[in-house]
Amino acid sequence: MRPDVFKQPVTIFVGLGFPAEVRTVMEAYRHLDEWPAMLRDAAHSVALKACAAALRGEIEAETARGLFLAFAEKHDLLAPEKTAVTSARVAQRGSARASSADLES
C-alpha cells in the first residue's frame, strides 16, 4: 500500500451534497486547497499543513487523516457511512413492520 493512502476513507459531501470518498493525503490536500479563502479558519490551516507534511513524509498519513476528519466534522462535511445508512433503513423497516403488527393485534 502507498504511504499516503488512508486505512479508511473519509466520506465527505462535495458540490451539491454528493458524497465523495477521500482515500489519500493528496485527495484531502486538494479538497482543502480548493476550500474558499473566505471560509478558511484555524482547522483548515492545521489540516492543510498536516497534509503537506504527510506528502513530504514528515508525518504519518493517518495523522493527516485525523486532522482532515476534524476539519470535515467542524464544517459539517461528513457524509454518513454506507453501512450506517443501510443499518438505519433496515431498522426503520423493522420498526415500521412491528408497529403495523401491533395495530393488527
Sequence and secondary structure as in RCSB ss.txt:
>XXXX:A:sequence
MRPDVFKQPVTIFVGLGFPAEVRTVMEAYRHLDEWPAMLRDAAHSVALKACAAALRGEIEAETARGLFLAFAEKH
DLLAPEKTAVTSARVAQRGSARASSADLES
>XXXX:A:secstr
  TTEEEEEEEEEETTTEEEEEEEHHHHHHHHHTS GGG  HHHHHHHHHHHHHHTTSS HHHHHHHHHHHHHHT
T B   HHHHHHHHHHHHHHHHHHHHHHH 
